[in-house]
Amino acid sequence: MATFLHRIGRFAFRRRWLVVLLWAVVLGAVGAVAAGTTNTASAGLSLPGTESQRAFDLLDEKFPAANAEGASARVVVRAPEGQRIDAAGNRAAMEKVLTELKGSSSRIAQVSDPFAAKTVSADGFTAYAQVTYTVGAADLTDADHTGIDEALDAGRDKGLTVEASGDALAEPEQSMTAEAIGFLLAALVLVITFGSLVAAGFPLLTALVGVGVSTSVITAVSATFQLDSSTSSLASMLGIAVGIDYALFIVSRYRAERADGYDAREAAARANGTAGSAVVFAGVTVIIALAGLAVVNLPLLTAMGLAAAGAVVIAVLVAITLVPALLSFGSERVLGRARKRAAAVPAAAPAAKVTVGRRWIALVMRRPAAVLVLAVVALGTLALPATDLKLGLPDDGSKAPSSTQRKAYDLLSESFGPGFNGPLIVTVDDRTPATAAGTAASLGKDIAALPDVKGVSPAAFNKAGDTAIITVVPGSGPTTDATKDLVASIRSLAGKSHAENGARAMVTGTTALNIDVSDKFSAAIAPYLVLVVGLAFLVLILVFRSILVPVKAALGFLLSVLASLGSLVAVFQWGWLKDLVGLEQTGPIMSLMPILLVGIVFGLAMDYQVFLVTRMREAYVHGADPRTAIETGFHHSAKVVTAAALIMISVFAGFIGSHEAIIKALGFALAVAVALDAFVVRMTIVPAVLTLLGKHAWTLPRWVDRILPEVDIEGEKLARRDPAAGQDPAPDAVPQLSGRY
């Protein structure tokens, strides 16, 4: 591997204009395709293999008109304190709102009358109107959204409380300010690390190229594969973070090779062969973790995982091809202060400076057992809130209290009951209409007799009479345990009914879908972990040629992800320090968050594992004893790993400003996870464990060693390069391990 990437590095350095031109052509081509693509991203959530999804599919087939793709809005109107909505003045004001709604857009299909539709609360204070459109939410214009706002304001001007919810309302515009701040912080870290604007600029430039290519590809295929905005946001988040980090490791190693006396071309090739090998294997672990999300069989999660994995693939390719080419353009200027210091240092260099990193590793290795216990206890404490993890899907009840959607949600809960916002839809179907009708009637009566049922609507049949819909309004809110028990009870009744007469009954609706999502993720997490950790374990055995090092890496990852989940629960569910992240409303964690977090954190954790421990193994392979190898590897990689972690934290923290709930929470969780994994697990627990293991950390059973291919990630073959063979000579027989990546 090292030799192959060495050749690529030499070629890219020598043919820099060709490499740059090829990437420019790729970026321009995919950008042009993306610019001509109409993005009709779908925000829908499908869940193959679940009862709720089968019921949704049945409704699409049997009630096509009721399940049209048109956008909708629910306008809630409440009379002033102490008055009824049917009072003459209030009724006239509400009718004005309805009139304004009808005239607000030519795309409106229907606006219901609350009095005719009997959607007035029992106390007479509140009513709601249903507004439907002829086009989907993605096709509504700013004028359509403005029309709704003006209609609501017309009612408010008359003294009514008027709020609205639904997908027809405009979502807050996404601001790029927070992401830009994260990018600028990453640039600042690079400048401080390298002491050179040119050296800092290369990782930023290559990251932008990689993200530009990946997001353009995602945009180009989004219409075909119905990708939503979260997919692109996640790919951008990871693409920027790993793109900067991967280039950082190669540029840093290049500077180290120059310090060892190699000329520019050979230094770039060696940096690509050594740090580039670590980049490739680190990228492979991230790709495995992200692509493995497909095992959950949730289309949205699969799309997010594959898109993000694609962004990482492009980041790796950019790092090992474009970075060496750019180094050719700034081969001297990229050295920055390091070149000046090298010129000023006499031949007999003074003793190594005692840095914070040296003090830290000395402390860890002096008391490895105590440090290990303390770090594990600290992470375990942070993980404790995860025991109270509650999962759910975002709805209007999880929006900010200041939003009109949340206000409408609260008005409906107060006036029509907490279960009104989460109705259950029961479908009954049979090839024989008479059987379907009889089953629907008897099942409706049985459901009405269940506890925590506020109302059951009469069965509504399709034209063929073979399928019925029964709407059940729970007495409790959508996310309560009582409602979950009610869904289980209805499904139990449906099972008994099917056994008696053969008619099929299913429960669906947002609440039932939420329950099925949670159950599906709970069932999928174990096989997902087995698949991802198993494959990555094999990759790490290849890299480190050890059994204990990959085991330690996997256990460290579990500590990181549990601690980050605990932090996520404490802030986003419990509300601790929520103002610091701009969180207005706490609530259940989105159902797909844990498994998505597991996949991403595992990949990133293996990044730092590879970059840090590979340097230690490199020292050990080149003859250092276990303790010296740990000290040497830590000293030469701690600074750049710290910089890489700070860059990722900055990029991820930038996405905390997103208005998308999943992206906001994911940005926070990833920033915390990277901080804990890099500084507590990899730079504290890892050296402590390696110190305790000694030489056993680097051993491998002989029979395993014989069957494993040699990947040479440490660059042993590069160290033995023969100048007589026409290759660039090394300044010494074995290069000094003074480089950093």
VOGU-3710 file (C-alpha; in Angstrom, 3 decimals, decimal comma):
1> matflhrigr> 0,000/0,000/0,000  2,720/2,471/0,993  4,671/1,791/-2,213  1,600/2,157/-4,405  0,612/5,454/-2,803  4,241/6,574/-3,012  4,048/6,189/-6,797  0,772/8,097/-6,898  2,320/10,887/-4,855  5,335/11,152/-7,187
11> fafrrrwlvv> 3,111/11,170/-10,257  0,767/13,824/-8,841  3,711/15,988/-7,774  5,350/15,708/-11,202  2,146/16,078/-13,275  0,504/18,688/-11,064  -1,303/20,568/-13,830  -2,850/17,379/-15,182  -4,134/16,360/-11,736  -5,527/19,816/-11,000
21> llwavvlgav> -7,147/19,955/-14,441  -8,783/16,547/-13,974  -10,316/17,561/-10,644  -11,441/20,883/-12,111  -13,147/19,039/-14,973  -14,842/16,628/-12,559  -16,034/19,480/-10,338  -17,263/21,509/-13,301  -19,053/18,551/-14,893  -20,962/17,412/-11,807
31> gavaagttnt> -21,636/21,045/-10,871  -23,188/21,699/-14,270  -25,399/18,609/-13,966  -26,468/19,637/-10,461  -27,270/23,186/-11,612  -29,670/21,805/-14,193  -31,433/19,492/-11,743  -34,791/20,356/-10,259  -34,651/19,310/-6,632  -37,899/17,697/-5,532
41> asaglslpgt> -36,493/16,176/-2,380  -38,970/14,172/-0,425  -39,269/14,533/3,325  -41,378/11,411/3,618  -40,352/8,533/5,841  -41,007/4,997/4,673  -40,387/1,932/6,804  -40,424/-1,263/4,722  -41,457/-4,449/6,470  -43,512/-2,827/9,233
51> esqrafdlld> -47,252/-2,936/9,823  -47,626/0,842/9,724  -45,923/1,020/6,314  -48,035/-1,827/4,915  -51,124/0,060/6,038  -49,880/3,269/4,397  -49,279/1,358/1,164  -52,790/-0,092/1,364  -54,251/3,400/1,756  -52,277/4,610/-1,264
61> ekfpaanaeg> -53,774/1,777/-3,288  -57,366/1,801/-2,021  -57,833/5,514/-1,258  -55,702/7,318/-3,863  -57,607/10,591/-3,573  -57,241/10,713/0,201  -53,500/10,102/-0,094  -52,749/12,602/-2,836  -49,393/14,335/-2,722  -50,905/17,805/-2,291
71> asarvvvrap> -49,662/19,980/0,557  -51,989/20,743/3,447  -52,373/23,100/6,382  -54,570/23,105/9,463  -55,645/26,590/10,562  -56,677/26,789/14,227  -58,879/29,683/15,395  -59,704/30,494/19,029  -62,128/33,138/20,274  -61,004/35,853/22,731
81> egqridaagn> -61,024/34,954/26,430  -64,559/34,293/27,708  -66,165/34,259/24,233  -67,381/31,527/21,904  -66,174/31,105/18,358  -69,778/30,967/17,082  -70,597/34,438/18,412  -71,623/36,724/15,548  -68,515/38,912/15,550  -66,100/36,021/15,982
91> raamekvlte> -67,825/33,931/13,343  -67,629/36,799/10,877  -63,942/37,272/11,662  -63,284/33,567/11,130  -65,157/33,602/7,823  -62,902/36,466/6,747  -59,899/34,270/7,514  -61,372/31,461/5,412  -62,097/33,875/2,563  -58,551/35,196/2,698
101> lkgsssriaq> -57,234/31,634/2,615  -59,296/30,722/-0,452  -58,003/33,750/-2,302  -54,394/33,442/-1,149  -53,334/31,075/-3,929  -54,633/29,600/-7,173  -53,138/26,279/-6,013  -55,624/25,800/-3,172  -57,951/22,869/-3,770  -60,254/23,241/-0,758
111> vsdpfaaktv> -60,739/25,140/2,492  -63,135/23,402/4,886  -65,774/25,224/6,942  -65,369/24,305/10,633  -69,106/24,558/11,300  -70,085/22,426/8,292  -67,301/19,909/8,995  -68,091/19,918/12,734  -64,511/20,695/13,716  -65,461/22,940/16,621
121> sadgftayaq> -64,396/22,038/20,159  -67,006/20,913/22,681  -66,613/24,107/24,698  -67,191/26,223/21,591  -63,989/28,225/22,054  -61,834/26,726/19,283  -62,290/25,549/15,706  -60,023/24,480/12,892  -60,174/24,496/9,090  -58,382/22,072/6,803
131> vtytvgaadl> -56,641/23,616/3,775  -55,488/21,401/0,891  -53,449/22,277/-2,178  -53,247/20,830/-5,677  -49,434/20,626/-5,561  -46,920/19,242/-3,126  -45,182/21,257/-0,439  -41,945/21,466/-2,454  -43,804/23,186/-5,309  -45,350/25,966/-3,206
141> tdadhtgide> -43,903/29,415/-3,841  -43,056/32,294/-1,532  -46,299/33,947/-2,646  -48,275/30,905/-1,450  -46,582/31,033/1,954  -47,123/34,775/2,189  -50,826/34,269/1,417  -51,201/31,963/4,424  -49,406/34,436/6,687  -51,618/37,319/5,537
151> aldagrdkgl> -54,777/35,257/6,135  -53,633/34,449/9,672  -52,854/38,109/10,316  -56,325/39,085/9,105  -57,884/37,005/11,887  -55,426/38,262/14,482  -56,303/41,839/13,582  -59,912/41,028/14,501  -58,913/39,827/17,976  -58,833/36,082/17,272
161> tveasgdala> -55,983/33,744/18,120  -55,035/32,205/14,771  -52,236/29,686/14,264  -51,473/27,056/11,643  -49,561/23,817/11,137  -48,857/21,462/8,256  -46,350/21,015/5,448  -47,826/23,938/3,482  -46,193/26,389/5,877  -42,772/27,775/5,065
171> epeqsmtaea> -39,918/26,375/7,101  -37,296/28,809/8,468  -34,584/29,516/5,931  -31,312/27,751/6,590  -28,534/30,130/7,539  -24,966/29,374/6,498  -23,560/31,633/9,224  -22,945/28,878/11,769  -21,371/26,571/9,169  -19,174/29,443/7,984
181> igfllaalvl> -18,053/30,114/11,562  -17,117/26,440/11,949  -15,132/26,594/8,714  -13,328/29,774/9,828  -12,463/28,193/13,191  -11,032/25,216/11,324  -8,933/27,630/9,234  -7,670/29,329/12,398  -6,625/25,969/13,888  -4,739/25,137/10,686
191> vitfgslvaa> -2,909/28,469/10,655  -1,860/28,036/14,297  -0,797/24,432/13,675  1,254/25,068/10,536  2,315/28,694/11,006  1,802/29,141/7,265  -1,165/30,472/5,329  -0,230/28,314/2,363  -0,030/25,132/4,431  -3,330/26,007/6,107
201> gfplltalvg> -4,949/26,810/2,779  -4,237/23,455/1,115  -6,490/21,357/3,425  -9,243/23,965/3,193  -9,038/24,096/-0,596  -9,034/20,327/-1,047  -11,930/19,944/1,404  -13,972/22,458/-0,593  -13,211/20,597/-3,820  -14,250/17,276/-2,298
211> vgvstsvita> -17,446/18,662/-0,774  -18,236/20,501/-4,002  -18,009/17,253/-5,972  -19,962/15,153/-3,460  -22,791/17,635/-2,875  -23,121/18,223/-6,606  -23,484/14,494/-7,178  -26,076/14,267/-4,396  -28,012/17,192/-5,856  -27,891/15,637/-9,314
221> vsatfqldss> -29,376/12,341/-8,131  -31,720/13,731/-5,459  -34,700/13,968/-7,812  -34,246/10,373/-8,983  -33,737/8,845/-5,538  -35,922/11,290/-3,549  -33,161/12,421/-1,198  -34,088/15,006/1,411  -32,083/17,977/2,681  -30,733/16,043/5,677
231> tsslasmlgi> -28,844/13,748/3,309  -26,941/16,613/1,721  -26,324/18,287/5,098  -24,807/15,123/6,590  -22,608/14,544/3,537  -21,392/18,153/3,681  -20,740/17,922/7,423  -18,614/14,790/7,138  -17,053/15,766/3,820  -15,679/19,026/5,208
241> avgidyalfi> -14,484/17,451/8,452  -12,665/14,422/7,037  -11,531/16,339/3,950  -9,658/18,865/6,063  -8,301/16,229/8,434  -7,038/13,872/5,726  -5,209/16,679/3,919  -3,871/17,913/7,258  -2,192/14,570/7,966  -0,507/14,411/4,557
251> vsryraerad> 0,677/18,045/4,571  2,012/17,637/8,109  3,894/14,473/7,151  5,323/16,259/4,095  6,756/18,965/6,346  8,255/16,275/8,576  9,880/14,501/5,629  11,372/17,796/4,468  12,745/18,318/7,980  14,392/14,896/7,671
261> gydareaaar> 16,263/16,100/4,587  14,276/14,756/1,629  13,740/16,925/-1,422  10,254/18,217/-2,208  9,186/15,495/-4,662  10,383/12,587/-2,546  8,943/14,148/0,614  5,535/14,475/-1,041  5,727/10,879/-2,279  6,763/9,562/1,141
271> angtagsavv> 4,058/11,583/2,868  1,549/10,046/0,493  2,950/6,571/1,090  2,875/6,778/4,892  0,234/9,288/5,999  -1,698/8,519/2,804  -1,864/4,846/3,789  -3,313/5,836/7,155  -5,816/8,087/5,357  -6,937/5,222/3,113
281> fagvtviial> -7,448/2,750/5,939  -9,098/5,358/8,155  -11,395/6,233/5,276  -12,238/2,571/4,746  -13,408/2,215/8,360  -15,594/5,322/8,040  -17,054/4,043/4,755  -17,791/0,624/6,266  -19,592/2,219/9,200  -21,680/4,537/7,007
291> aglavvnlpl> -22,510/2,054/4,248  -23,429/-0,482/6,925  -26,431/1,676/7,844  -28,168/-0,007/4,915  -28,708/-3,114/7,078  -31,451/-1,243/8,959  -33,505/-1,264/5,724  -34,795/2,261/6,254  -34,581/4,137/2,906  -33,909/7,522/4,505
301> ltamglaaag> -31,101/6,149/6,677  -29,659/4,123/3,804  -29,584/7,207/1,588  -27,914/9,294/4,289  -25,325/6,603/4,983  -24,447/5,924/1,345  -24,309/9,632/0,477  -22,016/10,347/3,424  -19,872/7,302/2,557  -19,580/8,642/-0,987
311> avviavlvai> -18,426/11,992/0,387  -15,714/10,201/2,386  -14,594/8,230/-0,691  -14,167/11,481/-2,603  -12,337/13,057/0,359  -9,843/10,166/0,373  -9,287/10,376/-3,397  -8,760/14,130/-3,202  -6,309/13,734/-0,322  -4,045/11,183/-2,041
321> tlvpallsfg> -4,053/12,844/-5,479  -4,787/16,568/-5,284  -2,809/17,269/-2,088  0,531/16,031/-3,559  -0,183/18,085/-6,686  -0,800/21,232/-4,650  2,368/20,583/-2,642  4,246/20,851/-5,924  2,977/24,419/-6,328  3,981/25,515/-2,828
331> servlgrark> 6,733/23,067/-1,952  8,756/25,680/-0,034  6,121/28,110/1,149  4,137/25,294/2,764  6,989/24,851/5,266  6,260/28,211/6,917  7,961/28,833/10,240  9,332/25,296/10,277  11,712/26,163/7,405  13,004/29,235/9,230
341> raaavpaaap> 13,519/27,309/12,443  15,337/24,543/10,573  17,703/27,075/9,041  18,399/28,638/12,437  19,039/25,377/14,291  22,702/24,307/14,304  23,777/20,836/13,283  23,862/19,624/16,881  20,257/20,266/17,818  19,491/21,057/21,460
351> aakvtvgrrw> 17,576/18,680/23,682  13,919/18,238/22,888  11,632/20,862/24,348  9,395/19,694/27,162  5,906/20,282/25,758  2,425/19,759/27,194  2,183/16,592/25,115  5,389/15,170/26,570  4,257/15,961/30,108  0,887/14,356/29,457
361> ialvmrrpaa> 2,200/11,108/28,001  4,750/10,906/30,821  1,951/11,216/33,371  -0,203/8,605/31,626  2,645/6,121/31,351  3,757/6,706/34,942  0,307/5,839/36,382  -1,431/3,916/33,570  -3,851/1,951/35,768  -5,030/4,999/37,733
371> vlvlavvalg> -5,417/7,097/34,581  -7,347/4,303/32,876  -9,795/3,883/35,754  -10,337/7,631/36,111  -11,006/8,099/32,378  -13,407/5,169/32,196  -15,328/6,380/35,271  -15,587/9,888/33,794  -16,967/8,596/30,497  -19,314/6,254/32,338
381> tlalpatdlk> -20,685/9,178/34,336  -21,350/11,144/31,147  -23,106/8,090/29,708  -25,567/7,729/32,618  -28,281/10,000/31,118  -28,452/7,619/28,143  -30,343/5,187/30,395  -33,291/7,606/30,149  -33,142/7,824/26,353  -36,588/8,347/24,785
391> lglpddgska> -36,999/8,067/21,046  -39,545/9,736/18,802  -40,176/11,333/15,436  -40,234/15,125/15,161  -43,695/16,674/14,947  -45,198/20,090/15,567  -45,074/19,434/19,308  -41,265/19,367/19,128  -40,972/22,717/17,365  -39,974/25,928/19,108
401> psstqrkayd> -42,659/27,352/21,441  -42,532/30,625/19,485  -43,451/28,961/16,171  -47,009/29,050/14,834  -46,884/25,273/14,311  -46,195/24,652/17,987  -48,884/27,141/19,045  -51,423/25,413/16,798  -50,401/22,043/18,256  -50,944/23,316/21,808
411> llsesfgpgf> -54,314/24,884/20,971  -55,567/21,608/19,502  -54,311/19,618/22,506  -56,024/21,959/24,948  -59,346/22,072/23,085  -59,648/18,585/21,572  -57,495/16,508/23,926  -53,792/15,513/23,916  -54,441/12,549/21,641  -55,941/14,681/18,888
421> ngplivtvdd> -52,509/15,491/17,467  -51,617/11,813/17,193  -54,680/9,928/15,870  -54,394/6,255/15,053  -55,622/5,003/11,697  -56,942/1,450/11,636  -57,375/-0,182/8,227  -59,589/-3,222/7,649  -59,533/-5,052/4,318  -60,798/-8,309/2,843
431> rtpataagta> -61,566/-9,515/-0,659  -65,180/-9,964/0,414  -66,865/-6,581/1,124  -69,341/-8,151/3,545  -66,512/-9,613/5,632  -64,672/-6,274/5,614  -67,826/-4,450/6,742  -68,607/-6,896/9,536  -65,045/-6,915/10,809  -64,830/-3,116/10,754
441> aslgkdiaal> -68,067/-2,785/12,757  -67,109/-5,322/15,426  -63,517/-4,082/15,652  -64,707/-0,492/16,064  -66,836/-1,492/19,056  -63,994/-3,464/20,624  -61,583/-0,549/20,209  -64,054/1,899/21,760  -64,165/-0,309/24,863  -60,402/-0,139/25,361
451> pdvkgvspaa> -58,968/2,138/28,067  -57,466/5,502/27,020  -59,666/5,804/23,918  -61,348/9,197/23,586  -63,168/8,600/20,319  -63,654/6,161/17,462  -65,008/7,332/14,103  -67,456/5,258/12,044  -65,744/3,126/9,409  -65,273/4,858/6,036
461> fnkagdtaii> -65,142/2,524/3,008  -63,618/2,838/-0,427  -65,762/2,552/-3,560  -65,206/-1,189/-3,839  -66,281/-1,674/-0,240  -63,389/-4,038/0,511  -61,333/-1,626/2,623  -62,318/0,549/5,584  -60,641/3,261/7,624  -61,338/3,735/11,329
471> tvvpgsgptt> -59,867/6,777/13,067  -59,075/6,362/16,754  -58,290/9,365/18,972  -56,269/8,331/22,050  -56,865/9,954/25,370  -53,129/10,518/25,891  -50,461/12,328/23,925  -48,639/10,763/20,949  -45,404/10,031/22,839  -46,856/8,632/26,070
481> datkdlvasi> -46,554/5,039/27,236  -50,350/4,868/27,468  -50,682/5,507/23,721  -48,008/2,925/22,982  -49,946/0,389/25,054  -53,119/1,332/23,177  -51,466/0,585/19,830  -50,368/-2,808/21,144  -53,911/-3,529/22,391  -55,488/-2,625/19,030
491> rslagkshae> -53,006/-4,818/17,187  -53,823/-7,643/19,568  -57,530/-7,235/18,765  -56,691/-7,171/15,057  -54,827/-10,456/15,398  -57,754/-12,134/17,097  -60,153/-10,780/14,484  -57,992/-12,098/11,651  -57,890/-15,537/13,254  -61,695/-15,578/13,519
501> ngaramvtgt> -62,801/-14,343/10,072  -59,676/-13,856/7,931  -60,023/-10,081/7,490  -56,813/-8,135/7,917  -56,642/-5,132/10,242  -53,588/-2,887/10,660  -52,720/0,202/12,698  -50,887/3,146/11,157  -50,576/6,907/11,483  -47,647/9,000/12,697
511> talnidvsdk> -47,880/7,653/16,248  -47,901/4,018/15,139  -45,098/4,730/12,672  -43,052/6,227/15,483  -43,492/3,080/17,554  -42,522/0,878/14,613  -39,439/2,996/13,919  -38,251/2,601/17,505  -38,865/-1,147/17,427  -37,084/-1,522/14,101
521> fsaaiapylv> -34,020/0,366/15,289  -33,926/-1,614/18,517  -33,908/-4,837/16,521  -31,334/-3,556/14,012  -28,713/-2,108/16,354  -27,227/-5,487/17,344  -26,718/-6,904/13,804  -25,486/-3,493/12,668  -22,837/-3,381/15,383  -21,792/-6,968/14,641
531> lvvglaflvl> -21,430/-6,223/10,931  -19,657/-2,882/11,216  -17,415/-3,688/14,163  -16,615/-7,084/12,659  -15,555/-5,704/9,277  -13,640/-2,816/10,825  -11,985/-5,270/13,235  -10,612/-7,189/10,251  -9,339/-3,965/8,674  -7,620/-2,958/11,926
541> ilvfrsilvp> -5,976/-6,386/12,258  -4,506/-5,803/8,801  -3,308/-2,336/9,778  -1,830/-3,117/13,216  -1,183/-6,861/12,869  -2,506/-7,294/16,385  -5,585/-8,719/18,089  -5,548/-6,661/21,273  -5,215/-3,248/19,585  -8,440/-3,652/17,528
551> vkaalgflls> -10,271/-4,972/20,613  -9,149/-1,935/22,582  -10,211/0,331/19,707  -13,729/-1,135/19,642  -14,184/-0,882/23,418  -12,966/2,706/23,367  -15,507/3,490/20,677  -18,325/2,122/22,843  -17,279/4,444/25,654  -17,239/7,430/23,285
561> vlaslgslva> -20,619/6,764/21,740  -22,343/6,055/25,057  -20,911/9,228/26,595  -22,022/11,297/23,591  -25,508/9,763/23,755  -25,661/10,629/27,443  -24,667/14,218/26,681  -27,284/14,363/23,932  -30,018/13,220/26,323  -28,908/15,668/29,021
571> vfqwgwlkdl> -29,108/18,664/26,673  -31,765/17,864/24,052  -34,095/15,754/26,212  -33,564/17,066/29,744  -32,738/20,620/28,727  -29,447/21,059/30,583  -27,527/24,023/29,106  -29,982/24,112/26,203  -29,642/27,874/25,828  -25,965/27,465/24,959
581> vgleqtgpim> -26,891/25,536/21,813  -29,898/27,697/20,921  -32,415/24,948/21,724  -35,917/26,290/22,374  -37,782/23,013/22,821  -36,648/19,769/24,433  -38,215/16,427/23,672  -37,525/12,820/22,650  -34,404/12,138/20,607  -35,180/11,415/16,952
591> slmpillvgi> -35,513/7,666/16,466  -32,761/7,248/13,894  -30,263/9,338/15,895  -28,667/6,548/18,007  -27,865/4,228/15,127  -26,756/7,122/12,904  -24,542/8,386/15,705  -23,106/4,911/16,256  -22,181/4,618/12,578  -20,541/8,014/12,255
601> vfglamdyqv> -18,764/8,021/15,615  -17,383/4,543/15,007  -15,885/5,643/11,714  -14,391/8,835/13,140  -13,102/7,047/16,239  -11,222/4,613/14,042  -9,718/7,632/12,223  -7,919/8,769/15,353  -7,094/5,203/16,296  -5,361/4,673/12,960
611> flvtrmreay> -3,541/8,011/12,889  -2,275/7,828/16,471  -1,514/4,141/16,935  -0,051/3,664/13,456  2,679/6,127/14,393  3,362/4,128/17,559  3,497/0,868/15,630  5,781/2,477/13,065  8,272/3,267/15,831  7,941/-0,276/17,236
621> vhgadprtai> 8,458/-1,877/13,808  11,566/0,249/13,289  13,151/-1,131/16,462  11,899/0,889/19,418  10,886/-0,905/22,630  7,145/-0,765/23,536  7,397/2,183/25,954  9,634/4,201/23,664  7,327/3,433/20,734  4,361/4,829/22,660
631> etgfhhsakv> 6,272/7,957/23,649  7,653/8,495/20,160  4,366/7,892/18,392  2,454/10,113/20,790  4,995/12,910/20,578  5,036/12,927/16,787  1,254/12,657/16,312  -0,330/14,346/19,342  -0,109/17,874/17,960  -1,623/17,073/14,594
641> vtaaalimis> -4,280/14,741/16,053  -5,225/17,545/18,446  -5,490/19,946/15,524  -7,547/17,421/13,548  -9,924/16,922/16,475  -10,337/20,664/16,990  -11,097/21,050/13,285  -13,784/18,367/13,377  -15,252/19,815/16,558  -15,390/23,252/14,922
651> vfagfigshe> -17,070/21,936/11,776  -19,609/19,815/13,652  -20,363/22,553/16,174  -21,148/24,863/13,279  -24,119/22,672/12,367  -25,644/23,180/15,815  -27,063/26,384/14,324  -29,154/24,399/11,823  -32,957/24,643/11,971  -33,279/20,942/11,076
661> aiikalgfal> -33,749/19,076/14,341  -31,761/16,010/13,288  -28,819/18,036/11,948  -28,740/20,285/15,029  -28,702/17,313/17,414  -26,271/15,356/15,253  -23,862/18,293/15,065  -23,864/18,576/18,865  -23,495/14,840/19,449  -20,641/14,502/16,945
671> avavaldafv> -18,771/17,504/18,356  -18,994/15,985/21,860  -18,110/12,505/20,590  -15,011/13,719/18,737  -13,835/15,690/21,770  -14,261/12,701/24,086  -12,849/10,150/21,675  -9,801/12,150/20,647  -8,763/13,564/24,009  -10,065/11,025/26,535
681> vrmtivpavl> -10,121/7,722/24,673  -7,351/7,924/22,069  -4,907/10,258/23,831  -5,478/8,997/27,372  -6,999/5,524/27,524  -5,127/4,179/24,482  -1,570/4,951/25,709  -2,520/3,788/29,204  -3,739/0,424/27,903  -0,769/0,029/25,554
691> tllgkhawtl> 1,582/0,727/28,458  -0,092/-1,986/30,525  -0,019/-4,467/27,627  3,610/-3,824/26,710  4,915/-5,952/23,828  1,767/-8,102/23,916  -0,117/-5,241/22,240  1,853/-5,795/19,017  1,789/-9,600/18,847  -0,277/-11,729/16,518
701> prwvdrilpe> -0,704/-15,513/16,488  1,660/-16,975/13,893  -1,048/-18,789/11,987  -3,000/-15,546/11,665  0,118/-13,640/10,648  0,798/-16,163/7,866  -2,633/-15,795/6,241  -2,861/-12,015/6,477  -1,656/-10,019/3,450  1,128/-7,487/4,002
711> vdiegeklar> -0,220/-3,955/3,585  2,916/-2,078/4,798  1,102/0,912/6,239  4,217/1,875/8,231  6,290/2,332/5,077  8,918/-0,315/5,847  9,604/-0,817/2,141  10,041/2,914/1,694  12,634/2,906/4,476  14,638/0,304/2,521
721> rdpaagqdpa> 14,535/2,118/-0,813  17,759/1,594/-2,767  19,347/4,723/-4,271  21,210/2,554/-6,784  17,916/1,382/-8,228  17,198/4,806/-9,593  15,173/5,918/-6,645  15,639/9,066/-4,625  18,058/8,261/-1,803  17,138/8,645/1,802
731> pdavpqlsgr> 19,366/10,866/3,890  19,893/8,001/6,310  19,552/4,257/6,079  16,408/4,447/8,168  14,498/7,757/8,309  14,208/9,368/11,700  10,741/9,335/13,219  10,540/13,094/13,630  7,563/13,613/11,375  3,995/14,267/12,342
741> y> 0,755/13,298/10,668
//
